[in-house]
């Protein structure tokens, strides 16, 4: 993990909203980690394609969640991922 994180900045999910407002994250090599705390049943978009929505949290501030939308191949590969997975 140390090797993978070398020269990268860890931003907690609970800090992400604030960091997006105050820093230009496009210029930083950053990572975040989250736990799937809620999954919405896969849905169909207007174009007929199926997608998933995951609610992610860092377990530090349970009131701060990030919604992650999975489309296309990512949806096909990961839609069965269990709630509680990091």
Buried (B, 14 or more C-beta within 10 A) or exposed (E): EEEEEEEEEEBBBBBBEEBEEEEEEEEEEBEBEBBBBEBEEEEEEEEEEBBBBBBBBBEEEEEBBBEBEBEEEEBEEBBEEEEEEE
